[in-house]
Amino acid sequence: MQNPIEKFMARVAESLEKGDFVKMTLSKPAQKHDELRNVYVKPVLIKGARLFAFTYRYERRDEVKNYDAAQMLEILAEMVPQRLLNASLFTVNEDVTLLVSLKGTATMQTKKVQECREQNLEHDNVKNRLINPANPWWFQLGLTTREGKVTADMQHKFKQICKYTEIVEGLLKTMRFDGAVRIADMGAGKGYLTFALHEFLTQKMHLNVDMKGVEIRPDLVQKINEIIKTDNLQGLEFVEGAIDTFNFDGLDVLIALHACNTATDDAIASGIMAGAKLIVCAPCCHKQIRQEMEKSGVLNSITQYGIFMERQAVMITDTIRALILDYYGYKTQVMEFIEMEHTPKNVLIAGIFNGIPSEAKRAAIAAQIADLKRQYGIREHFLEGRMNLSL
């Protein structure tokens, strides 16, 4: 007589043979220290072959691997219950759940379902993504294999790239540009987000762009320009420089992601003075305001604790930045950039120019800034000085 685990394995094998397999989830790690939290399995059709995509979800990353039916059953037998204690099979007309206790006691439950389920054989790589990992520059930048599949160790980075592109898409939906869109991406680094934005703007929005990735390291500039030349990417160039040396005249879009401390303020000030229609920043290293707060000696029940002082300084720094953008006529949003488990730098400030506000509105914004400064003993926010404000 079969035990519950054997019955579950047999039911999975039967669903594969009958072709009524919809999906399967594995969960509840047998060992607390195991970084693998759960596994999601779905059928996919790749080059005419029916395979099964396993999404391994770890604490800080996801990995996706494809297997045929025989391999799938072998892996399932290896993982349940040795590594994951619970398994749920969803077929066209029933749910089958296997529960194994830490002591090894197993039970299986079966429930008929009324809804009409359908199998989804679409592979993740053929979804209507804003970014196509099959484009050759992603392999050249080290994110994918030659076949256009995102490598396991770059899954989190590609997720960040896609999230960034989604955010920019939402910002650009309401904007109109005349002629080529002039864009500067300050501190572009290895170029991941720069290439993502260029790809989206040219291949999805079909815009004519004049885009500069500005990077201080000459070796990176040379390497990225070689990739641009190889792939014949029009309207994209990396240049050696920094915020204090770049010519912002006539700029439409300014991007500064993870500019350290007051470099974010320099970028915002440059964008405002250049009349940029869109300013996008992801600040980091909020030192200036924290130092002001510490020097003032003004402590409250929150900021007397170091870790809360740091968090409060971050919020105040970015709040005043957003308010100053409002003061200069930008409709400002503060949003999450990427999940905390991937990076602590997860706040993005975006401002779309909406016209110079009235004097009354400016006075109200200035009062908000002055109140924040007074409450926390702040003499001056660095961005105020850059804009020659006295708020």
N, C-alpha and C positions, 0 to 999 in steps of 0.2 A: 504493500500500500504506500502511495506517495505521500511524503510530508508536504507541508504548505509551501516550502521553498521549491521543491521539485515540481509541484503543481503549477506554481507561478511561472517557472521556466518553461514548462510544457505549454502553458497558455500563450506565452510570448512567441514560442516557436510556431504554434498553431496560427497565430495572427499573421505571422510572416508568410506562412504557406498559403493561407486563405486570401491574403492581401487586404485585410481589414485593419491593419496597424495604422493608427493616427499619430500617436506620440507616446513618450514615456518619460517619467522623471524619477531620478534617484536622489535620495536625501538622507539626512541625519547621519553624520560621520560616526563611525564606530569608536574612533579615538578623538578626544577633544583637541589634541594638538595638530590634527590633520588640517592643512590649509584648504583642501578641497571641500567645498560646502555642499554642492549638489551637481547633478549632471542632467542635462536636458537632451532628449533624443528625438529626432524627427526624420521622416523619410525625405530624400531629395533625389532629383533626377539630374545627373551630370553626364553630358555627352551620350545620352541615351541609356545610361546604366542606372539602375535603381540602387541607391546607396542609403546609408543612414548617418546623418550628421550628429556627432556627439559634441555638445557644448559643455566643456568642463569649466565650472565656475569656482574659481579660487577667491580668496579674500581680496586680492588686489589685481586680479586679471582674469580674462576668459581665454580659453583655448578651444579651437574647433578642429575636429578630426573626422574624416569620413571613412566608413567601413562597409563591407558587404554584409549580407545576412549572417553568414557563418561566423565571420569575425565578431559581429555584434553579439551573438549568443555566447561566444567564448569570453568576451570582455564582461558581459553581464554576469556570467558565472564566477568570474574572478573578483568582481567588485561587491556582489551581494551574497552574503551579508558581511564579508570580510572587511570591507572598507565603508560601505554605506548600508544602513540597516533598513531603510524604507524604500519601496519601489511602487510606482503607480503606472499601470498600463491603461491607455485609453484607446479603445478600438471604435469602429464605426457605431456599434450598438451597445457597448458595455464598458464599465470601469472595473479594473481588477487591481486591488491594493494588497501589497504584502507588507506586513509590519513585523519586525524582528526586535525583541527586547535586548538589552545589554547582556542579559543572562543566556540569550540564544533561543528563547521561546518565540516561535513564529506562528502567525495567523494570517489567513488570506480571506479577503472579502470581495464579493462580486456583486455589482449593481447594474441592472439594466438601465439604459438611458432612453429618454423619449425623443430628444432633439435629433435632427438629421445632421450627422457630422459628415464632413468631407475631408479628404486627405489633401494636404498642401505639399506638393512636390517641388515648390520653387526653392532654389538654392539661394542663400543669402547674397551671393555674389552677383545675382542677376536682378536683385531688387532695384527699384528706381532710386538709386542713391544720388545725392548731390555730387559725390566724389566717386570716381571710378578707379578702383585699385589696379585695374588692368592697364592703365596708362603707363607708358615706359618709365616716366620720371620717378614713379614711386619705387620701382625696383632699383633705379640708380641712386635714389636717396636712402635706400636700405630698409624700406618698410615692407616690401613684398618679395615673393619669389619671382623667377622669370615668368612663371605662368600667371602672375597677377594675384596670387593669394597672399593675404597679410600674414606675416610670420608670427609665430606664437608670442615671441617676446616684444612684438610691436603692436599687439592687439589694443592695449590701453592707449597708445599714442594715436592709432588710427581712430579710435573712439573719440578722442579729444579733437582731432581734426574734423571729424564729421559734425560734432557738436558745435564747434566754432563756425563751420560753414552754415549750419542751420540758423545760428544766431544772426550772422551777417545777412542771410537771405531775408529774415524777418525785418531787419533794419532797412534794407534796400527796396523793399516792396513799395514803400511810399515815396521813394525819391526819384527825381528825374535829372538826367544829365544831358548837357549839350556837347556834342563832339566827344573826343577821347577823354576818358575819366582818368585824371591824374591821381595816383595813389602812392603814398610812401609808407612802407612797413619798417618802422624803426627797430633796430636790434633784431634783425630777421633770423640770425643764427643759422641753423642747418637748412632753413627754408621750407620746413614742412607746411606751416600755416600760410606762408607766402604763396607757395605753389598751389595749395588748396584753393585760396581765394582767386588766384589767376585762372585756374581751371574752371571754377564755378562761374566767374564773370564772363569768360570767353565762350565756354562750351554750353552752359545752361542759360545764361542771360543774354548771350550773344552781344556783349558790349565791346566797344573799342577801348582798350585800356593802355595807359602809359604808366607802368608800375615799376617802382624802384624798391628793391629789398636793400635796406641800408644796414651794413654790418661793419664793425670796427676791425674784425680779424681778416687780414688780406688773404690768408690761405683758404678760408671758407669762401670768400668772394670769388676767387679764381676757380675753385672747384665747382661752385654752383653755376657760374657763367659757362663753364664747359658743358654742363648738363643742359642748360638752356640752349646753347648752340647746337648740341647733338640732336635735341628734339625739335629744333626750329620753332621755339616758342616766341611768338611775336608779342611785342609790347611788354616784355619782362626783362629786367636787368638788375643785377646786384652791383652795388657801388660801395666803395670803402668810405666810411664816414660815421658820424655820430649826430646826436640831436643838435649839439652846439655848432656844427659845421655845415649842416645840410641846408640847401636853399629851398624853403617852403613856398616860395611865391607861386601863386596860381594853383595851389593844391586843392583837390576836391575831397580826398579821403586821407586821414591820418590814422595810422594804427601803431600803437606802442604796447606790446604785450610783455609784461614782466619787466618793465623798466624799473630799475632799483631806486627806492627812496624818492628823492626829489627829481630824479630824471623823468618820472611820470608827470610831474608838474611842468617841467621844461617842455615836454611833448605837448601837453594840453595848451600851454601858453602859446607855443609855436603854431599849433593848429588854429587857435582862436585868432591870432594876429594875421594868419595867412587867409582867413576867411573860409576855412574848410567847411564843407557841407556836412561832413560826418567825421566824428572823432571817436575812436574806440581804444580804450585802455584797459589792461588787466594789471593793476598795481601790485607791487610787492615791496617788502622791506620798509615798513612804515616807521622810520626812525625819528624824523624831524619833529612831529607833533608829540610823540612820547617823551622826547627830551624836553620839550617845552613844558609838558605837564609835570614831569619830575622836578624841574627847576623851580616851578611856581610854588611847590609845597602844598597845593590845593588837592586834598584827598577827600574822597567820599567813601561810603561803605563798600563800593565796588572796586574803585581804583587803588585802595590800600593793599590789595592782593596783587602780586606781580603778574600772574598770568591773566587776570582780569584787566589790569592796567594795559597790558599789551593788546588785548582784544578791543578794549574801549578806544585805544589810540588808533587802531586800524579803522574802526567804524567812524570815528570823528574825522580822521584824515580824508577818507573817501566821501563822507557826507559833505564836507566843505568843498571838495573838488566838484561834486555834482551840483552843489548850490551855485558855485562860481560859473559853471557852464550855463546854468539856468539864467544867471545874471546877464550873461552875454548873448542870450537869445537862443540857447540850445534846449530842445526838449530832451531831457536826460532820463536815462533808465539805468538802474543798477540791477544786475542779474547774476545768476550762477553761471560760471563758465564751464566747470568740469567738476565731477564728484570729488568730495574731500579725500576719498581713499587713494586717489591718483595724485593729487597735488594739493597743498594747502592754499595755493594761489588761485582761489576759486571765485573771485569777484571780478566782474567785468563792468566797466562804466562806459556807456555809449551815449553820445550826444548828437542829435540831428538839428541842424540850424533851422530855426522856425521864425526868424525875424526879431529885430531888436524889441525888447519888452518896454512897456510904459515906465515912466519914472516912478509911479506909485508901486508897480510890481517890483522894480529894482530896489526900492526902499524897503519893501517887505522882506525881500531875500537878504539884503544887507543886515536887517535887524535879526534875522534868524542866525546868520553867521556870527554876528557880534554876541548874541546870547550864548551860543555854544562856546565861543572863546572865553567869555567871562566865567561861565560855569566851570570850566576846566583849567583856568589860569593860563590860557594860551595868548601869547603876545601877538604873534603873527603866523599865519599859514604861509608856507613858502610860495604857493601859487599867487597869493595876494601881492607879494613883493614883485614877482615876475610880471604881473599885470599892472603894477603901480597903483594898486587899490589901497584904500584906507577904510576898512570896514569895521 
